[in-house]
Amino acid sequence: MKQLLLEGDVEGLYAGHNESEAGYRVTMALAVAASQSGREWSPADFHQALIYTPTAGGEWARLLRARKGPEYAEGKLTGMLLKAREFVADRPAISCRHSAWESVDRLRQAVERSPWPCRGGLDTDLKNLTVRLRECEKSGGLDHDISVRRLAEEMGCSKATAAASNRRIEEDGWLQLKLSGGGSDRASQWRLCLPEWAKQECAAPVHPSSADTRGGRSPVPVVHTDTRSLSQLIGHDAFHRYGHGTTGARLLTILDEAEGRTAKELTEVSGFHRTTVGRHLKLLLADGLVFELEDLFYLAPVLAGEVGVEADEEALNAAASQRGTRGAGHRRRKRHQKERLLYRAWRLLMRSLKAARGLADRGPLVPKGAVDRETGEIIDPAWRGWDVSDPDRPVPLPIWAVAA
């Protein structure tokens, strides 16, 4: 904000349709910066910095003073400052980008410590939140823009599955729709939220293991999902629903290259049923993504990164070929691109039809009474020299015809 005030919008982050709109956006951004809790500027300080000091960020405010006078300019900036204070009052104070990342990290911890069983599509909801957390880290806050089609491509699922997941996590309080992109070429605007129930339950997260539920109470292990590692895997063809699936990807995030785990430990840590763990481990072993040594399972070195899992394109493509799912993501992206082009063509056609209907609704250009219906003689002198045989499309006559 200091750079924006002293140097102006050198990076074009607040560009508008014209200079006036861009200037308003810059001034509003500065008003938000001057309204942070505990560091609020007074209106006089705001006027001094923008109107009465030759700062690059205050160019729009000084032009406003030159056109409409200092009283109008001060009143306008005071109103913008009050509007910014109302906006900031409903939100926690963000002092810098790191502060915004902290809010994203708190929500990431809540997601990672919550139980996400495979039933009821909850594993799909985990993929949805994983993709959105990655988008929030890029945008620097909990607000982010993403369309359903791109979300489906990142999740590695169909568009209908992604839309159903959006509805579920919105009902559970994880997601809020700010502005729908339906009927336009822009993506929808979303905000991630931390539900009240998650704040309490995630303090000591539990997830009962399905393997030891017979014969009394089972031990209750702590479940932790590494969403950063999971985000590198879920969109790949190897983890398509007909391949290793989300369960296989989650098992890989639990494994380590150096520290082995038994099948029972994986069952307890993941919360999956022992037969589910055994079936997926068998497939992962066959595709070379996991190796076994003395009944301990390890992450394949090709997938081991410095921290967590690091996707290796060659190894994952080979696994996708083995499962028969290679190319599914490419076909999905190609289909979505075709849908986008068809949608834009349809919108263009609808605008053309609407414009044509507007011309038809306004009636003929040549009004009634301008031409005698019986003789065809032009009565209105304003239409003399025109061919009005078609009242909707009058055509000027050539000079020789007008002279005759």
BATOR-158126 format. One record per residue (C-alpha): chain; x, y, z. Coordinates in steps of 0.001 Angstrom, whole numbers. Layout:
residues N
SITE; A; X; Y; Z
...
END
This chain:
residues 404
SITE; A; 0; 0; 0
SITE; A; 2916; 2332; 644
SITE; A; 4232; 1619; -2838
SITE; A; 749; 2136; -4289
SITE; A; 495; 5522; -2580
SITE; A; 3961; 6792; -3529
SITE; A; 4431; 5238; -6983
SITE; A; 919; 4526; -8205
SITE; A; -425; 1347; -9788
SITE; A; 2791; 459; -11634
SITE; A; 1780; -3218; -11991
SITE; A; -1721; -2540; -13321
SITE; A; -3448; -4451; -10527
SITE; A; -6306; -1951; -10301
SITE; A; -6846; -1252; -14003
SITE; A; -10391; -388; -15085
SITE; A; -12281; 338; -18272
SITE; A; -10989; 3917; -18209
SITE; A; -8682; 6147; -16162
SITE; A; -11502; 7343; -13908
SITE; A; -12472; 3800; -12889
SITE; A; -8837; 2833; -12330
SITE; A; -8312; 5917; -10147
SITE; A; -11379; 5090; -8069
SITE; A; -10126; 1525; -7518
SITE; A; -6701; 2745; -6407
SITE; A; -8255; 5249; -4008
SITE; A; -10609; 2617; -2587
SITE; A; -7705; 210; -2034
SITE; A; -5827; 2939; -169
SITE; A; -8950; 3641; 1900
SITE; A; -9077; -33; 2952
SITE; A; -5393; 91; 3879
SITE; A; -6029; 3223; 5945
SITE; A; -8895; 1517; 7822
SITE; A; -7087; -1429; 9434
SITE; A; -8008; -2063; 13050
SITE; A; -5785; -158; 15465
SITE; A; -4128; 1847; 12673
SITE; A; -7044; 3851; 11261
SITE; A; -6293; 7133; 9536
SITE; A; -8376; 10194; 10270
SITE; A; -10182; 11789; 7296
SITE; A; -7842; 14789; 7559
SITE; A; -4782; 12532; 7212
SITE; A; -6362; 10764; 4239
SITE; A; -7123; 14117; 2555
SITE; A; -3601; 15359; 3211
SITE; A; -1971; 12243; 1716
SITE; A; -4090; 12121; -1444
SITE; A; -5388; 15626; -2183
SITE; A; -2796; 18011; -776
SITE; A; 381; 15962; -1313
SITE; A; 1731; 15221; -4837
SITE; A; 1592; 11437; -4426
SITE; A; 1103; 9234; -7496
SITE; A; -1707; 7313; -5782
SITE; A; -3669; 10513; -5189
SITE; A; -3751; 11678; -8816
SITE; A; -7441; 10817; -9209
SITE; A; -8348; 12683; -5995
SITE; A; -6455; 15804; -7119
SITE; A; -8175; 15727; -10523
SITE; A; -11483; 15514; -8666
SITE; A; -10518; 18590; -6619
SITE; A; -9543; 20493; -9774
SITE; A; -12865; 19726; -11489
SITE; A; -15364; 20012; -8630
SITE; A; -13564; 21863; -5864
SITE; A; -11870; 20884; -2591
SITE; A; -15100; 20528; -591
SITE; A; -16534; 17973; -2988
SITE; A; -13240; 16052; -3168
SITE; A; -12886; 15914; 629
SITE; A; -16493; 14762; 1015
SITE; A; -15997; 12068; -1606
SITE; A; -12837; 10721; 36
SITE; A; -14445; 10837; 3487
SITE; A; -17358; 8752; 2191
SITE; A; -14967; 6228; 637
SITE; A; -13014; 6016; 3908
SITE; A; -16191; 5352; 5914
SITE; A; -17278; 2711; 3410
SITE; A; -13886; 1043; 3707
SITE; A; -14136; 1026; 7518
SITE; A; -17497; -749; 7354
SITE; A; -15963; -3305; 4998
SITE; A; -12940; -3909; 7242
SITE; A; -14991; -4042; 10459
SITE; A; -16626; -7346; 9418
SITE; A; -13280; -8999; 8679
SITE; A; -10181; -9827; 10734
SITE; A; -7277; -7430; 10415
SITE; A; -4838; -8386; 7660
SITE; A; -1568; -6521; 7972
SITE; A; 303; -8236; 5134
SITE; A; 268; -11201; 2784
SITE; A; 1676; -13435; 5536
SITE; A; -1321; -12566; 7700
SITE; A; -3612; -13696; 4890
SITE; A; -1657; -16928; 4543
SITE; A; -2114; -17545; 8265
SITE; A; -5894; -17518; 7849
SITE; A; -5561; -20014; 4977
SITE; A; -3263; -22184; 7081
SITE; A; -5725; -22253; 10000
SITE; A; -8433; -23503; 7675
SITE; A; -6033; -26033; 6119
SITE; A; -5291; -27465; 9577
SITE; A; -9025; -27825; 10242
SITE; A; -9500; -29680; 6942
SITE; A; -6515; -31955; 7564
SITE; A; -7666; -32889; 11070
SITE; A; -11285; -33562; 10124
SITE; A; -12399; -37119; 9296
SITE; A; -13171; -37676; 5603
SITE; A; -14532; -41212; 5168
SITE; A; -15049; -42655; 1700
SITE; A; -18808; -42974; 2008
SITE; A; -21257; -40244; 1086
SITE; A; -18849; -38498; -1254
SITE; A; -16839; -37047; 1629
SITE; A; -13557; -38094; 13
SITE; A; -14629; -36040; -3026
SITE; A; -15315; -33089; -713
SITE; A; -11774; -33466; 628
SITE; A; -10422; -33183; -2925
SITE; A; -12600; -30127; -3492
SITE; A; -11279; -28337; -410
SITE; A; -7716; -29389; -1252
SITE; A; -7924; -27714; -4661
SITE; A; -9519; -24600; -3190
SITE; A; -6857; -24286; -492
SITE; A; -4203; -24296; -3205
SITE; A; -6088; -21558; -5070
SITE; A; -6403; -19516; -1868
SITE; A; -2659; -19665; -1284
SITE; A; -2133; -18329; -4797
SITE; A; -4653; -15502; -4350
SITE; A; -3367; -14622; -863
SITE; A; -6630; -15009; 1056
SITE; A; -9762; -17079; 1534
SITE; A; -11470; -15425; -1453
SITE; A; -10814; -17111; -4797
SITE; A; -12262; -17409; -8297
SITE; A; -12766; -20799; -9933
SITE; A; -15296; -22240; -12370
SITE; A; -16945; -25637; -11983
SITE; A; -15235; -26932; -15124
SITE; A; -11738; -25960; -13985
SITE; A; -12508; -27293; -10507
SITE; A; -13499; -30639; -12042
SITE; A; -10260; -30720; -14059
SITE; A; -8163; -30050; -10952
SITE; A; -10088; -32622; -8907
SITE; A; -9936; -35269; -11631
SITE; A; -13695; -35859; -11722
SITE; A; -16755; -34960; -13785
SITE; A; -18402; -31556; -13731
SITE; A; -21563; -32984; -12122
SITE; A; -19498; -34564; -9332
SITE; A; -17715; -31257; -8634
SITE; A; -21032; -29353; -8581
SITE; A; -22564; -31882; -6147
SITE; A; -19496; -31563; -3916
SITE; A; -19855; -27767; -3946
SITE; A; -23412; -28104; -2664
SITE; A; -22377; -30457; 148
SITE; A; -19480; -28396; 1488
SITE; A; -21594; -25236; 1170
SITE; A; -24283; -26847; 3325
SITE; A; -21640; -27953; 5847
SITE; A; -20351; -24383; 6154
SITE; A; -16958; -24781; 4467
SITE; A; -17831; -22702; 1402
SITE; A; -19706; -19514; 565
SITE; A; -20701; -18347; -2907
SITE; A; -20050; -14612; -3259
SITE; A; -20894; -14078; -6937
SITE; A; -22126; -16667; -9409
SITE; A; -20498; -16789; -12837
SITE; A; -23580; -18329; -14450
SITE; A; -24718; -16491; -17575
SITE; A; -21330; -14806; -18058
SITE; A; -17790; -15573; -19229
SITE; A; -16232; -15116; -15778
SITE; A; -15618; -17679; -13056
SITE; A; -17676; -17773; -9875
SITE; A; -16315; -15994; -6809
SITE; A; -16079; -18119; -3637
SITE; A; -14910; -17783; -51
SITE; A; -13682; -20593; 2175
SITE; A; -15023; -20533; 5733
SITE; A; -14305; -22389; 8948
SITE; A; -17555; -23879; 10313
SITE; A; -18324; -23441; 13984
SITE; A; -18607; -27196; 14508
SITE; A; -15146; -27693; 12981
SITE; A; -13567; -25215; 15404
SITE; A; -14612; -27417; 18336
SITE; A; -14316; -30901; 16871
SITE; A; -10964; -30307; 15196
SITE; A; -9305; -29403; 18479
SITE; A; -8949; -33148; 19153
SITE; A; -9811; -34859; 15873
SITE; A; -10802; -38506; 15941
SITE; A; -11833; -41045; 13376
SITE; A; -12742; -44585; 14516
SITE; A; -10951; -47298; 12599
SITE; A; -13259; -49585; 10677
SITE; A; -10946; -52562; 11153
SITE; A; -11385; -53047; 14918
SITE; A; -15063; -52312; 15419
SITE; A; -16026; -55891; 16297
SITE; A; -16239; -57046; 19843
SITE; A; -16437; -53781; 21755
SITE; A; -15023; -50330; 21562
SITE; A; -12204; -49707; 19097
SITE; A; -9166; -47507; 19598
SITE; A; -9662; -44004; 18285
SITE; A; -6592; -42858; 16337
SITE; A; -5836; -39356; 15196
SITE; A; -6322; -38885; 11452
SITE; A; -4222; -36375; 9583
SITE; A; -4403; -35767; 5824
SITE; A; -1505; -34082; 4063
SITE; A; -3486; -31856; 1695
SITE; A; -391; -30332; 78
SITE; A; 843; -33739; -1043
SITE; A; -2677; -34805; -1955
SITE; A; -3107; -31772; -4239
SITE; A; -251; -33020; -6441
SITE; A; -1906; -36399; -7008
SITE; A; -5684; -36101; -7214
SITE; A; -5838; -34472; -10648
SITE; A; -3674; -37103; -12341
SITE; A; -5124; -39894; -14480
SITE; A; -3494; -42524; -12231
SITE; A; -5928; -41557; -9447
SITE; A; -9058; -41593; -11563
SITE; A; -11997; -43341; -9914
SITE; A; -11338; -46409; -12101
SITE; A; -7627; -46305; -11242
SITE; A; -6142; -45962; -7767
SITE; A; -8788; -43422; -6793
SITE; A; -8708; -40936; -3953
SITE; A; -8066; -43739; -1476
SITE; A; -4835; -44705; -3237
SITE; A; -3685; -41092; -3286
SITE; A; -4401; -40692; 446
SITE; A; -2466; -43855; 1254
SITE; A; 550; -42515; -637
SITE; A; 488; -39316; 1415
SITE; A; 699; -41413; 4608
SITE; A; 3665; -43525; 3476
SITE; A; 7307; -42496; 3783
SITE; A; 10444; -43464; 1869
SITE; A; 12510; -44282; 4935
SITE; A; 10010; -45162; 7671
SITE; A; 7909; -48213; 6845
SITE; A; 4380; -48914; 8054
SITE; A; 2497; -52168; 8435
SITE; A; -896; -52720; 6861
SITE; A; -2477; -52554; 10320
SITE; A; -848; -49186; 11040
SITE; A; -2072; -47836; 7696
SITE; A; -5567; -49048; 8555
SITE; A; -5478; -47267; 11904
SITE; A; -3966; -44033; 10601
SITE; A; -6128; -43755; 7494
SITE; A; -9397; -44918; 9032
SITE; A; -10115; -47134; 5990
SITE; A; -11302; -50709; 6266
SITE; A; -8528; -53318; 6286
SITE; A; -9793; -54899; 3053
SITE; A; -9806; -51480; 1379
SITE; A; -6232; -50841; 2483
SITE; A; -5119; -54309; 1370
SITE; A; -6738; -53999; -2052
SITE; A; -5206; -50602; -2800
SITE; A; -1777; -51583; -1482
SITE; A; -1785; -54557; -3844
SITE; A; -2501; -52256; -6822
SITE; A; 80; -49680; -5721
SITE; A; 2696; -52416; -5377
SITE; A; 1886; -53743; -8852
SITE; A; 2376; -50270; -10387
SITE; A; 5642; -49588; -8567
SITE; A; 4350; -46677; -6478
SITE; A; 4920; -48570; -3220
SITE; A; 7419; -51270; -2277
SITE; A; 7292; -53833; 518
SITE; A; 10117; -55076; 2728
SITE; A; 9582; -57472; 5644
SITE; A; 5838; -56705; 5856
SITE; A; 6541; -52969; 5930
SITE; A; 5326; -50694; 3167
SITE; A; 7396; -47761; 1909
SITE; A; 6803; -44944; -533
SITE; A; 8607; -45479; -3833
SITE; A; 11740; -43281; -4030
SITE; A; 10576; -41828; -7345
SITE; A; 7616; -40205; -5515
SITE; A; 9502; -39077; -2430
SITE; A; 10084; -35340; -2202
SITE; A; 11861; -33221; 358
SITE; A; 8594; -32858; 2272
SITE; A; 5825; -35332; 1511
SITE; A; 4958; -36744; -1886
SITE; A; 6286; -35204; -5079
SITE; A; 4475; -36288; -8240
SITE; A; 6653; -37907; -10896
SITE; A; 4968; -37622; -14284
SITE; A; 6655; -40639; -15845
SITE; A; 5860; -43007; -12979
SITE; A; 2264; -41806; -12672
SITE; A; 1689; -42038; -16444
SITE; A; 2931; -45628; -16369
SITE; A; 525; -46394; -13502
SITE; A; -2357; -44751; -15395
SITE; A; -1566; -46887; -18441
SITE; A; -1607; -50006; -16255
SITE; A; -5025; -49062; -14855
SITE; A; -6403; -48061; -18283
SITE; A; -7154; -44469; -17258
SITE; A; -4452; -42610; -19142
SITE; A; -5849; -39770; -21241
SITE; A; -9016; -39309; -19160
SITE; A; -7940; -35852; -17994
SITE; A; -6983; -34762; -21518
SITE; A; -10366; -35879; -22853
SITE; A; -12120; -34032; -20038
SITE; A; -10227; -30791; -20710
SITE; A; -10894; -31120; -24434
SITE; A; -14610; -31636; -23776
SITE; A; -14741; -28655; -21437
SITE; A; -12982; -26446; -23987
SITE; A; -15564; -27448; -26590
SITE; A; -18358; -26625; -24139
SITE; A; -16837; -23201; -23470
SITE; A; -16634; -22400; -27191
SITE; A; -20214; -23567; -27768
SITE; A; -21403; -21517; -24804
SITE; A; -19720; -18361; -26102
SITE; A; -21201; -18932; -29557
SITE; A; -24625; -19428; -27978
SITE; A; -24294; -16175; -25995
SITE; A; -23306; -14300; -29146
SITE; A; -26326; -15735; -30967
SITE; A; -28643; -14796; -28086
SITE; A; -27354; -11209; -28119
SITE; A; -27951; -11012; -31871
SITE; A; -31488; -12358; -31520
SITE; A; -32182; -9970; -28659
SITE; A; -31003; -7043; -30752
SITE; A; -33193; -8222; -33634
SITE; A; -36210; -8527; -31339
SITE; A; -35531; -5036; -30039
SITE; A; -35660; -3646; -33569
SITE; A; -38872; -5544; -34242
SITE; A; -40535; -4341; -31023
SITE; A; -39897; -665; -31600
SITE; A; -42084; -681; -34735
SITE; A; -41425; 624; -38264
SITE; A; -39092; 3583; -38774
SITE; A; -41589; 5360; -41002
SITE; A; -44490; 6384; -38733
SITE; A; -48125; 6001; -39630
SITE; A; -49554; 9029; -41457
SITE; A; -46305; 9874; -43208
SITE; A; -47571; 8143; -46393
SITE; A; -51040; 8146; -47910
SITE; A; -52195; 4524; -47864
SITE; A; -54380; 4845; -50997
SITE; A; -52147; 6862; -53314
SITE; A; -48725; 6125; -51763
SITE; A; -47902; 9833; -51757
SITE; A; -45499; 11040; -49060
SITE; A; -47363; 13476; -46833
SITE; A; -44664; 14149; -44230
SITE; A; -42078; 16471; -45841
SITE; A; -39344; 14968; -43638
SITE; A; -39540; 11727; -45663
SITE; A; -39464; 13279; -49120
SITE; A; -36566; 11936; -51130
SITE; A; -36845; 8504; -49473
SITE; A; -38084; 5183; -50767
SITE; A; -40563; 4171; -48052
SITE; A; -42053; 1125; -49751
SITE; A; -40623; -865; -46817
SITE; A; -41491; 1123; -43644
SITE; A; -38927; -846; -41621
SITE; A; -36005; -72; -43969
SITE; A; -36421; 3277; -45749
SITE; A; -33778; 3936; -48416
SITE; A; -32746; 7376; -49702
SITE; A; -33573; 7887; -53401
SITE; A; -30817; 8833; -55883
SITE; A; -30420; 12481; -56844
SITE; A; -31921; 12044; -60311
SITE; A; -35051; 10452; -58827
SITE; A; -35474; 13239; -56300
SITE; A; -35068; 15878; -59007
SITE; A; -37664; 14165; -61172
END
